[in-house]
Amino acid sequence: MALTLVTGGSGYVGALVVQALQASGRRVRVLDVLLHGQEEVAAEQRSTGVEVHVGDVRDREARRAALDGVDEVVHLAAIVGDPACAHDPAISHAVNVEATRSLVEDVRTAGTRRMVFASTCSNYGRMEDPTIPIDEEAVLAPVSLYAEQKVQMEQMIMGSSQNGLATTCLRFATIYGAAPRMRFDLTVNEFTRDLWSDRLLEVYGEQFWRPYVHVRDAARAVVGVLDAPPDLIRGEVFNVGRSSENYRKLDLVDEIRKQTASGSVSYVARDEDPRDYKVSFEKIHAVLGFKTRTSVPGGIAEILAALDEDAFGDPYDGRFRNIA
């Protein structure tokens, strides 16, 4: 039975990746510093048989202990998102770039067979014609520190696909949906929460295109790569999402409005976020047969139901954001 290490495995995406890996029959180990107060998530994971190492991916000894006997690595640990990286560029560089470089070296030394890296479609930045979906061969044009670091990390990961190690980069669409470690600083989740709360939702860049993928589908994609024959995924990059799930922010508001009449919306002219792109997800379907199962309207319904059931307590609590 394969032993899989998930760095950042108690996080928003990581917790569901761990669940999917367990469902596939793997033994799972987690390395997570629990930066956002996920002690309850980690405790629940331990109760299901997950081996949780509380430690920092920057720590050499923590990395090496976590890698002992590991067959596969899913690297999710990072300072995630544009605001969090911009808040402390030095820390984000140390965690996202330098720790990834060290992890890759340790993985190769440990003799691990596979490594999957969580990247982002934000690497595409702002395209000249955002109405034409772009694929994995498109020129990367990152417009934020977070995306610039992800591009650097991709280059390191892809350069290590040799000597028996099969590496794969997954460029996730913007993720949404309910998860054990919830985030309300992601567009679909935030918009849904604010309107459900009967607040004024200020929307900027409403005409810009962005792709979206449910967090459970993101987790399924990770397992799909690990289950695939090595020759199909070695040194490959896959966009993760569904081609029909490209939306503008104003489209998201319309979808939420179909399910709740609460709150109000104001569209504000700002230029802080110039990302504007549509993405094609045909490659992952053609090569791996992967299809998403949840759409944005379904994710909105899921979040509204969870909010109605008081599943999160105070949805404005700081633990639901990657930066206060």
C-alpha positions in Angstrom: 0.0 0.0 0.0 1.5 3.3 -1.1 2.4 5.9 1.5 1.6 9.4 0.3 2.9 12.6 1.9 0.7 15.7 1.6 2.5 18.9 2.6 -0.2 21.4 3.7 -2.5 18.4 4.2 -4.6 20.0 6.8 -5.4 23.1 4.7 -8.3 24.1 2.5 -7.4 21.9 -0.4 -5.2 19.5 1.5 -7.9 18.1 3.9 -10.0 17.0 0.9 -6.9 15.7 -0.9 -6.2 13.5 2.2 -9.8 12.2 2.2 -9.6 11.4 -1.5 -6.2 9.6 -1.1 -7.6 7.5 1.8 -10.6 6.6 -0.3 -8.2 5.4 -3.0 -6.6 2.9 -0.5 -3.4 4.8 0.3 -1.8 5.4 3.6 -1.4 9.1 4.2 1.0 11.3 6.1 0.6 15.1 6.5 3.2 17.8 7.1 1.4 21.0 8.1 2.4 23.9 10.4 -1.4 24.6 11.1 -0.9 28.2 10.3 -4.6 29.0 10.3 -5.6 27.2 13.4 -6.5 23.8 11.9 -6.0 21.8 15.1 -9.5 20.4 14.9 -8.9 19.3 11.3 -5.6 17.6 12.2 -7.3 15.9 15.2 -10.1 14.5 12.9 -7.5 13.3 10.4 -5.6 11.5 13.1 -8.8 9.8 14.2 -9.2 8.3 10.7 -5.6 6.9 10.6 -3.7 9.8 9.0 -0.2 10.3 10.4 0.0 14.1 11.0 3.3 15.8 11.5 3.0 19.3 12.8 6.0 21.1 11.3 7.2 23.7 8.9 8.1 22.8 5.4 11.1 25.2 5.7 12.5 22.9 8.5 15.0 20.5 7.1 14.5 17.9 9.9 10.7 18.1 9.6 10.9 17.6 5.9 13.2 14.6 6.1 11.2 12.9 8.9 8.0 13.4 6.9 9.6 11.9 3.8 10.8 8.7 5.4 9.5 5.7 3.5 7.2 7.9 1.3 6.3 6.7 -2.2 4.5 9.8 -3.4 4.4 13.5 -2.5 1.7 16.0 -3.0 3.1 19.5 -2.4 0.4 22.0 -1.3 2.2 23.8 1.5 2.5 27.5 0.6 1.6 31.0 1.5 -1.4 31.1 -0.7 -3.0 34.0 -2.6 -2.0 37.4 -3.8 -2.8 39.3 -0.6 -1.0 36.9 1.7 2.2 36.9 -0.5 2.1 40.7 -0.9 1.7 41.1 2.9 5.1 39.6 3.6 7.1 39.0 0.4 10.2 37.7 2.3 8.2 35.0 4.2 6.3 34.0 1.0 9.6 33.7 -0.9 11.1 31.6 1.9 8.0 29.2 2.1 7.0 29.1 -1.6 10.3 29.2 -3.4 13.2 28.3 -1.1 11.3 25.6 0.8 10.1 24.1 -2.5 13.6 24.0 -3.8 14.8 22.2 -0.7 11.8 19.8 -0.7 12.6 18.8 -4.3 16.2 18.0 -3.4 15.0 16.0 -0.4 12.4 14.1 -2.5 15.1 13.1 -5.0 17.4 12.0 -2.3 14.6 9.9 -0.6 14.0 8.0 -3.8 10.3 9.0 -4.0 8.6 7.8 -7.2 6.1 10.6 -7.8 5.5 14.3 -7.0 2.5 16.4 -7.7 2.7 20.2 -7.3 -0.3 22.5 -6.8 0.1 25.5 -9.1 -2.5 28.0 -10.4 -4.1 29.3 -13.6 -3.2 32.7 -12.2 0.1 32.1 -14.0 -1.6 33.0 -17.2 -2.2 36.6 -16.0 -3.9 38.9 -18.4 -4.3 37.7 -22.0 -4.4 39.8 -25.1 -7.8 38.2 -26.0 -9.4 36.7 -22.8 -12.4 35.4 -24.8 -10.2 32.7 -26.4 -9.5 29.8 -23.9 -5.8 29.2 -23.4 -4.2 25.8 -22.9 -1.1 24.6 -21.1 1.2 25.7 -24.0 0.2 29.4 -23.5 2.9 31.9 -22.6 2.8 32.6 -18.8 2.3 36.2 -17.9 2.0 36.4 -14.1 0.8 39.8 -12.7 1.2 39.1 -9.0 4.0 38.0 -6.6 2.0 34.9 -5.8 1.8 33.8 -9.5 5.4 34.8 -10.1 6.5 32.5 -7.3 4.3 29.7 -8.6 6.0 30.0 -12.0 9.4 29.7 -10.3 8.2 26.7 -8.4 6.8 25.0 -11.5 10.2 25.4 -13.2 11.9 23.7 -10.2 9.4 20.9 -10.1 9.5 20.2 -13.8 13.3 20.2 -13.9 13.3 17.4 -11.3 11.4 14.8 -13.4 14.2 12.4 -13.9 16.1 9.5 -12.3 12.9 7.6 -11.6 10.9 10.6 -10.2 7.8 11.5 -12.1 6.7 15.1 -11.5 3.4 16.8 -12.5 2.2 20.3 -12.1 -1.6 21.0 -11.7 -2.7 24.5 -12.6 -5.9 24.8 -10.6 -8.7 27.1 -11.6 -9.9 29.5 -8.8 -11.1 27.1 -6.1 -14.4 27.3 -4.3 -16.7 25.2 -2.1 -17.1 24.0 1.5 -14.2 22.2 3.1 -13.1 21.1 6.6 -10.7 24.1 6.8 -13.0 26.7 5.2 -11.9 29.8 3.3 -14.1 32.8 2.8 -11.5 34.9 1.0 -12.1 33.1 -2.3 -14.4 34.7 -4.8 -17.4 32.3 -5.0 -17.3 31.6 -1.2 -16.9 35.3 -0.3 -19.7 36.6 -2.6 -22.1 33.9 -1.4 -21.4 34.6 2.2 -21.7 38.4 1.9 -25.1 38.2 0.1 -26.4 35.5 2.4 -25.4 37.8 5.3 -27.6 40.5 3.7 -24.6 42.8 3.3 -23.5 45.2 0.6 -21.2 43.3 -1.8 -18.7 45.5 -3.6 -17.5 43.9 -6.9 -14.6 45.2 -8.9 -13.3 43.9 -12.3 -16.8 42.5 -12.9 -16.1 42.0 -16.6 -12.9 40.0 -16.2 -13.0 36.3 -17.0 -11.7 33.6 -14.6 -12.1 29.8 -14.4 -13.4 28.0 -11.3 -13.2 24.5 -9.9 -14.7 22.9 -6.8 -12.3 22.0 -4.0 -13.4 18.3 -4.2 -12.8 18.2 -7.9 -9.3 19.6 -7.3 -8.7 16.8 -4.8 -9.9 14.2 -7.3 -7.5 15.6 -9.9 -4.6 15.0 -7.6 -5.6 11.3 -7.1 -6.2 10.9 -10.8 -2.6 12.0 -11.6 -1.2 9.6 -8.9 -3.3 6.7 -10.3 -2.2 7.3 -13.9 0.6 5.4 -15.6 3.9 7.3 -15.1 4.5 7.8 -18.8 1.3 9.8 -19.1 2.1 12.3 -16.4 5.8 12.6 -16.1 6.9 16.1 -16.8 3.4 17.2 -17.7 1.3 20.3 -16.8 -2.5 20.0 -16.6 -5.0 22.8 -16.1 -7.6 21.6 -13.6 -11.2 22.7 -14.1 -14.0 22.5 -16.7 -14.0 24.6 -19.9 -17.7 25.5 -19.3 -16.9 26.9 -15.9 -15.3 30.2 -17.0 -17.2 33.1 -15.4 -17.0 36.8 -15.1 -17.6 38.2 -11.6 -21.0 39.6 -12.7 -21.9 36.1 -13.9 -21.2 34.8 -10.4 -23.4 37.4 -8.8 -26.2 36.4 -11.2 -25.8 32.8 -10.2 -25.9 33.6 -6.5 -28.9 35.9 -7.1 -30.8 32.9 -8.5 -30.5 31.2 -5.1 -30.8 34.1 -2.6 -32.4 37.5 -2.7 -30.5 38.8 0.3 -27.9 41.5 0.2 -27.2 44.2 -2.4 -24.4 44.6 -5.0 -22.3 47.6 -6.0 -20.0 47.5 -9.0 -16.8 49.5 -8.4 -14.3 50.6 -11.0 -10.8 49.6 -9.8 -7.6 48.4 -11.4 -6.0 46.4 -8.6 -6.5 42.9 -10.2 -5.7 42.9 -13.9 -6.0 39.1 -14.3 -8.3 38.3 -17.2 -8.3 34.9 -18.9 -10.4 32.0 -20.1 -8.8 28.6 -19.8 -9.2 25.3 -21.7 -9.3 22.1 -19.6 -9.4 19.7 -22.6 -6.0 18.2 -22.0 -6.7 16.7 -18.6 -9.9 15.1 -20.0 -8.2 13.8 -23.1 -5.1 12.4 -21.3 -6.5 11.3 -18.0 -10.3 11.1 -18.6 -10.8 13.6 -15.8 -14.1 15.5 -15.6 -15.3 17.8 -12.8 -18.5 16.7 -11.0 -19.6 20.0 -9.4 -20.5 23.3 -11.0 -20.4 26.8 -9.6 -24.3 26.9 -9.1 -24.0 23.6 -7.1 -21.1 25.0 -5.1 -23.2 28.1 -4.3 -26.1 25.9 -3.1 -23.7 23.9 -0.9 -22.3 27.0 0.8 -25.7 28.6 1.3 -27.0 25.3 2.9 -24.0 25.2 5.2 -24.4 28.8 6.2 -28.1 28.2 7.0 -27.1 25.2 9.2 -24.5 27.4 11.0 -21.8 24.9 9.9 -19.0 27.5 10.3 -20.0 29.5 13.3 -19.1 33.1 12.5 -18.3 33.1 8.8 -16.4 36.4 9.2 -14.0 34.9 11.7 -10.3 35.6 10.8 -9.5 31.9 10.7 -11.4 31.6 7.4 -9.0 33.9 5.6 -5.4 33.4 4.6 -4.6 37.0 5.8 -6.5 39.0 8.5 
